[in-house]
């Protein structure tokens, strides 16, 4: 979940005839988790945006832009950057709400602004998740069928796949454009008449199905099959004679390095999002099985840990560039070329300028 607002409102408002009969008045969770999130979020956002911009530049370089996986990684850099910016906006709004008891950002929104922000926010989250699925599927095809050019492994096919994915996920979130509006001139939320339906769609359809169960399931299955095939191929190579092994080993090693880099990206996605989504799932199970009063007690207890888990989940949107540097030999090479090209261009420009200046001085004499 992006924040704890939905959890809190789901417990205290939905179906409650008497709030104070169920919960202690004004009881709030501990704030230490929030302050960890408040301090670390801008650092992660800054590092992530810088890394994502550099990733986009490298992936669009002449050597890599024709690769199908470069299309997925370029799109991932764009949506990860958008997600980081949205999370920073959320933390600023949360801080202003707690400190000055006033939402400084959403106060200025109208109904259209609330609908658009809510829609874009959740599309960005979904695209970041499902692009990992597309990459996992692309690697599965690359490893299991290395000599077949499936449409997902072509540059044009990858571009169309991203466009169709965006359209499909956008259709899945159209309900937000209908159910969300400006509330009490302060914040954005669901219309009262749609409240229960909206929370159910957000919790079960969006949060658990589209963000968690389906993408995690696809990534685990694809990565498992990829790892199985890699170990199988390596075992077959080791059983061959020395001449055949040296002839086939180099291209296979190169392909497996790319696959290993993308596998690390996939497992980072799983490892960083799993704690927050698991806690959300546990909370929902307690809410359904034991009632709102026990769920509220659990909410008070786990909220600081959910804040820390939210910081961990933010790493998913910021870490890819640094993963590429550590595990991608081609990426490091192209990154050095980008910086070397900039320095060369700068020196050429300086030399040209100085030469023109000397010529102008000579003409003056």
C-alpha positions as CSV (number, residue, x, y, z in Angstrom):
1,X,0.0,0.0,0.0
2,X,1.2,3.5,-0.7
3,X,0.3,4.9,2.7
4,X,-1.7,4.1,5.8
5,X,-4.6,6.4,5.1
6,X,-6.8,3.8,3.5
7,X,-6.1,1.4,6.3
8,X,-7.1,4.0,9.0
9,X,-10.2,5.1,7.2
10,X,-11.3,1.5,6.4
11,X,-11.2,0.7,10.1
12,X,-12.7,3.8,11.6
13,X,-15.2,4.9,9.1
14,X,-16.5,2.0,7.0
15,X,-19.6,0.6,8.5
16,X,-19.1,2.3,11.9
17,X,-22.2,3.5,13.7
18,X,-20.3,4.7,16.8
19,X,-16.6,5.3,16.4
20,X,-15.9,6.2,20.0
21,X,-17.6,3.1,21.2
22,X,-15.0,0.9,19.4
23,X,-11.8,2.8,19.7
24,X,-10.0,5.0,22.3
25,X,-10.4,8.7,21.3
26,X,-7.5,10.3,19.5
27,X,-5.2,7.3,19.9
28,X,-2.5,7.4,17.2
29,X,0.4,5.1,16.3
30,X,4.0,5.8,17.2
31,X,5.7,8.3,14.9
32,X,9.3,6.8,14.9
33,X,8.6,5.0,11.6
34,X,7.3,8.1,10.0
35,X,10.4,10.1,10.9
36,X,12.6,7.4,9.4
37,X,10.5,7.6,6.2
38,X,10.6,11.4,6.3
39,X,14.4,11.5,6.5
40,X,15.3,8.7,4.1
41,X,12.7,9.3,1.4
42,X,14.3,12.5,-0.1
43,X,17.7,10.8,-0.2
44,X,16.3,7.7,-2.0
45,X,14.2,9.9,-4.4
46,X,17.2,12.0,-5.4
47,X,19.5,9.0,-5.9
48,X,16.8,7.2,-7.8
49,X,16.0,10.1,-10.2
50,X,19.7,10.6,-11.0
51,X,20.1,6.9,-11.6
52,X,17.0,6.5,-13.7
53,X,17.9,9.5,-15.9
54,X,21.4,8.0,-16.5
55,X,19.8,4.6,-17.2
56,X,17.5,6.1,-19.8
57,X,20.4,7.8,-21.5
58,X,22.5,4.6,-21.6
59,X,19.6,2.5,-22.8
60,X,19.0,4.9,-25.6
61,X,22.6,4.8,-26.7
62,X,23.4,3.5,-30.2
63,X,24.8,0.2,-28.9
64,X,21.8,-0.8,-26.7
65,X,18.7,1.0,-28.1
66,X,18.0,-1.9,-30.6
67,X,17.7,-4.4,-27.8
68,X,14.2,-5.5,-26.8
69,X,15.1,-5.4,-23.1
70,X,16.3,-1.8,-23.5
71,X,12.8,-0.8,-24.3
72,X,11.5,-2.3,-21.1
73,X,14.3,-0.9,-19.0
74,X,13.8,2.6,-20.6
75,X,10.0,2.5,-19.8
76,X,10.8,1.2,-16.3
77,X,13.2,4.2,-15.7
78,X,10.4,6.6,-16.7
79,X,7.7,5.1,-14.5
80,X,10.1,4.5,-11.6
81,X,11.0,8.2,-11.7
82,X,7.3,9.2,-11.8
83,X,6.7,6.9,-8.8
84,X,9.5,8.5,-6.8
85,X,8.2,12.0,-7.5
86,X,4.7,11.0,-6.4
87,X,6.0,9.4,-3.2
88,X,7.9,12.6,-2.4
89,X,4.8,14.6,-2.9
90,X,2.9,12.2,-0.6
91,X,5.5,12.5,2.2
92,X,5.4,16.3,2.0
93,X,1.6,16.3,2.2
94,X,1.7,13.8,5.1
95,X,4.2,16.0,7.0
96,X,2.2,19.2,6.4
97,X,-1.0,17.5,7.5
98,X,0.6,16.3,10.8
99,X,2.5,19.5,11.5
100,X,0.1,22.2,10.5
101,X,-3.1,20.1,10.4
102,X,-3.6,21.2,6.8
103,X,-2.9,19.5,3.5
104,X,-0.7,22.0,1.6
105,X,-0.8,20.1,-1.8
106,X,-4.3,18.6,-2.2
107,X,-6.0,21.7,-0.8
108,X,-5.4,23.4,-4.1
109,X,-6.8,20.5,-6.2
110,X,-10.3,20.5,-7.7
111,X,-12.3,17.3,-8.5
112,X,-10.4,16.9,-11.8
113,X,-7.0,17.3,-10.1
114,X,-7.9,14.7,-7.5
115,X,-9.1,12.2,-10.1
116,X,-6.0,12.8,-12.3
117,X,-3.5,12.5,-9.5
118,X,-5.1,9.4,-8.1
119,X,-5.2,7.8,-11.5
120,X,-1.6,8.7,-12.5
121,X,-0.3,7.6,-9.1
122,X,-1.7,4.1,-9.3
123,X,-0.9,3.6,-13.0
124,X,2.7,4.5,-12.3
125,X,2.9,1.8,-9.5
126,X,1.3,-0.8,-11.7
127,X,3.5,0.0,-14.7
128,X,6.6,-0.3,-12.6
129,X,5.4,-3.7,-11.4
130,X,4.2,-5.2,-14.7
131,X,7.3,-4.0,-16.6
132,X,9.3,-6.3,-14.4
133,X,6.9,-9.1,-15.4
134,X,7.4,-8.2,-19.1
135,X,11.2,-8.3,-18.6
136,X,10.9,-11.7,-16.9
137,X,8.8,-13.1,-19.8
138,X,11.3,-11.7,-22.3
139,X,14.2,-13.3,-20.5
140,X,12.3,-16.6,-20.3
141,X,11.8,-16.6,-24.1
142,X,15.5,-15.6,-24.6
143,X,16.8,-18.4,-22.5
144,X,14.4,-21.2,-23.5
145,X,14.2,-20.3,-27.2
146,X,17.5,-18.4,-28.0
147,X,17.2,-18.9,-31.8
148,X,13.6,-17.8,-32.2
149,X,12.8,-14.1,-32.5
150,X,9.4,-13.8,-30.7
151,X,7.6,-10.4,-31.1
152,X,8.4,-9.6,-27.5
153,X,12.1,-9.9,-28.2
154,X,12.0,-7.4,-31.1
155,X,12.4,-3.7,-30.6
156,X,9.1,-2.8,-32.3
157,X,7.3,-5.7,-30.5
158,X,8.6,-4.6,-27.2
159,X,7.3,-1.0,-27.8
160,X,3.9,-2.3,-28.8
161,X,3.8,-4.5,-25.7
162,X,4.5,-1.6,-23.5
163,X,1.8,0.5,-25.1
164,X,-0.8,-2.3,-24.8
165,X,0.2,-2.9,-21.2
166,X,-0.3,0.8,-20.4
167,X,-3.7,0.8,-22.1
168,X,-4.8,-2.4,-20.3
169,X,-3.7,-1.2,-16.9
170,X,-5.3,2.2,-17.5
171,X,-8.6,0.5,-18.2
172,X,-8.3,-1.5,-14.9
173,X,-8.1,1.8,-13.0
174,X,-10.9,3.8,-14.7
175,X,-13.0,3.4,-11.5
176,X,-10.8,6.0,-9.9
177,X,-11.8,8.6,-12.4
178,X,-15.5,8.0,-11.4
179,X,-15.2,7.5,-7.6
180,X,-12.6,10.0,-6.5
181,X,-13.2,13.7,-5.9
182,X,-12.2,16.6,-3.6
183,X,-13.4,16.1,0.0
184,X,-14.0,18.8,2.5
185,X,-11.9,21.3,0.5
186,X,-8.8,19.7,2.1
187,X,-8.0,16.4,0.6
188,X,-8.9,13.8,-2.1
189,X,-10.9,10.6,-1.5
190,X,-13.7,8.4,-2.6
191,X,-17.3,9.7,-2.9
192,X,-19.4,8.5,0.1
193,X,-21.8,6.6,-2.1
194,X,-18.9,4.7,-3.6
195,X,-16.8,4.4,-0.4
196,X,-17.1,0.6,0.3
197,X,-16.9,-0.4,-3.4
198,X,-13.8,1.9,-3.9
199,X,-12.0,0.4,-0.8
200,X,-12.8,-3.1,-2.0
201,X,-11.5,-2.4,-5.5
202,X,-8.4,-0.7,-4.1
203,X,-7.6,-3.3,-1.5
204,X,-8.4,-6.6,-3.3
205,X,-8.3,-5.8,-7.1
206,X,-5.6,-3.2,-7.2
207,X,-3.4,-3.8,-4.1
208,X,-3.5,-7.6,-3.7
209,X,-4.2,-8.9,-7.2
210,X,-2.6,-6.4,-9.7
211,X,0.2,-5.2,-7.4
212,X,1.0,-8.3,-5.5
213,X,-0.3,-11.8,-6.3
214,X,-0.3,-11.7,-10.1
215,X,3.0,-9.9,-10.8
216,X,4.8,-11.8,-8.0
217,X,3.5,-15.1,-9.2
218,X,4.5,-14.4,-12.8
219,X,7.9,-13.2,-11.9
220,X,8.6,-16.2,-9.6
221,X,7.5,-18.7,-12.3
222,X,9.4,-17.0,-15.1
223,X,12.6,-16.6,-13.0
224,X,12.4,-20.2,-11.7
225,X,12.2,-21.5,-15.3
226,X,15.0,-19.2,-16.4
227,X,17.3,-20.4,-13.6
228,X,16.5,-24.0,-14.4
229,X,17.4,-23.6,-18.0
230,X,20.6,-21.7,-17.3
231,X,21.9,-24.5,-15.0
232,X,20.8,-27.1,-17.5
233,X,22.7,-25.4,-20.3
234,X,25.8,-25.0,-18.2
235,X,25.7,-28.7,-17.2
236,X,25.5,-29.7,-20.9
237,X,28.4,-27.4,-21.8
238,X,30.6,-29.0,-19.1
239,X,29.8,-32.4,-20.5
240,X,31.1,-31.4,-24.0
241,X,34.7,-31.7,-25.1
242,X,37.1,-28.8,-24.7
243,X,36.9,-27.5,-28.4
244,X,33.1,-27.3,-28.4
245,X,33.0,-25.8,-24.9
246,X,35.3,-22.9,-25.9
247,X,33.4,-22.3,-29.1
248,X,30.0,-22.0,-27.5
249,X,30.9,-20.7,-24.0
250,X,31.6,-17.1,-24.9
251,X,28.2,-16.1,-26.5
252,X,26.3,-18.1,-23.9
253,X,28.2,-16.4,-21.1
254,X,27.4,-13.0,-22.6
255,X,23.7,-13.9,-22.8
256,X,23.7,-15.2,-19.2
257,X,25.3,-12.0,-17.9
258,X,22.4,-10.0,-19.3
259,X,19.9,-12.5,-17.9
260,X,21.6,-12.4,-14.5
261,X,21.3,-8.6,-14.4
262,X,17.6,-8.7,-15.2
263,X,17.1,-11.5,-12.7
264,X,18.6,-9.3,-10.0
265,X,16.2,-6.5,-11.0
266,X,13.3,-9.0,-10.7
267,X,14.4,-10.3,-7.3
268,X,15.0,-6.8,-6.0
269,X,11.4,-6.1,-7.0
270,X,10.2,-9.1,-4.9
271,X,12.4,-8.4,-1.9
272,X,11.6,-4.7,-1.5
273,X,7.8,-4.9,-2.0
274,X,7.1,-8.2,-0.2
275,X,7.4,-6.9,3.4
276,X,4.9,-4.0,2.9
277,X,2.4,-6.1,0.9
278,X,2.6,-9.0,3.3
279,X,1.8,-6.7,6.3
280,X,-1.1,-5.3,4.3
281,X,-2.4,-8.8,3.6
282,X,-2.0,-9.9,7.3
283,X,-3.9,-6.7,8.4
284,X,-6.7,-7.4,6.0
285,X,-7.0,-11.0,7.3
286,X,-7.2,-9.8,10.9
287,X,-9.8,-7.2,9.9
288,X,-12.0,-9.8,8.2
289,X,-11.6,-12.6,10.8
290,X,-11.4,-10.8,14.1
291,X,-13.2,-7.5,13.5
292,X,-12.3,-3.8,13.4
293,X,-11.4,-3.4,17.1
294,X,-8.6,-6.0,16.9
295,X,-7.6,-4.7,13.5
296,X,-7.3,-1.2,15.0
297,X,-5.0,-2.5,17.7
298,X,-2.9,-4.2,15.1
299,X,-2.8,-1.0,13.1
300,X,-1.4,0.9,16.0
301,X,1.2,-1.8,16.6
302,X,2.5,-2.3,13.0
303,X,2.2,1.2,11.5
304,X,5.8,2.2,12.4
305,X,7.0,-1.0,10.8
306,X,4.9,-0.4,7.7
307,X,6.4,3.1,7.4
308,X,9.9,1.4,7.4
309,X,8.7,-1.2,4.9
310,X,7.4,1.7,2.7
311,X,11.0,3.1,2.7
312,X,12.3,-0.3,1.7
313,X,9.7,-0.6,-1.1
314,X,10.9,2.8,-2.4
315,X,14.3,1.3,-3.0
316,X,12.7,-0.8,-5.8
317,X,12.2,2.3,-7.8
318,X,15.7,3.7,-7.2
319,X,18.0,0.8,-7.3
320,X,18.0,-0.4,-10.9
321,X,20.8,1.9,-12.1
322,X,23.1,0.7,-9.4
323,X,22.2,-2.9,-10.2
324,X,23.1,-2.3,-13.8
325,X,26.5,-0.8,-12.8
326,X,27.3,-3.8,-10.5
327,X,26.2,-6.6,-12.8
328,X,26.1,-5.2,-16.4
329,X,29.4,-5.1,-18.2
330,X,27.9,-3.7,-21.3
331,X,26.0,-1.1,-19.3
332,X,29.3,0.1,-17.6
333,X,31.0,0.3,-20.9
334,X,28.3,2.4,-22.5
335,X,28.1,4.6,-19.4
336,X,31.8,5.4,-19.7
337,X,31.3,6.2,-23.4
338,X,28.6,8.6,-22.5
339,X,30.8,10.5,-20.1
340,X,33.9,10.3,-22.3
341,X,31.8,11.7,-25.2
342,X,30.7,14.6,-23.1
343,X,34.2,15.4,-22.1
344,X,35.5,15.1,-25.7
345,X,32.7,17.4,-26.9
346,X,33.5,19.9,-24.2
347,X,37.2,19.9,-25.1
348,X,36.4,20.2,-28.8
349,X,34.0,23.1,-28.2
350,X,36.7,24.9,-26.0
351,X,39.4,24.3,-28.7
352,X,37.1,25.6,-31.4
353,X,36.1,28.7,-29.4
354,X,39.7,29.5,-28.6
355,X,40.7,29.0,-32.3
356,X,37.9,31.3,-33.5
357,X,39.0,33.9,-30.9
358,X,42.6,33.8,-32.2
359,X,41.3,34.2,-35.7
360,X,39.2,37.2,-34.8
361,X,42.2,38.9,-33.0
362,X,44.4,38.3,-36.1
363,X,41.7,39.8,-38.3
364,X,41.5,42.9,-36.0
365,X,45.2,43.4,-36.4
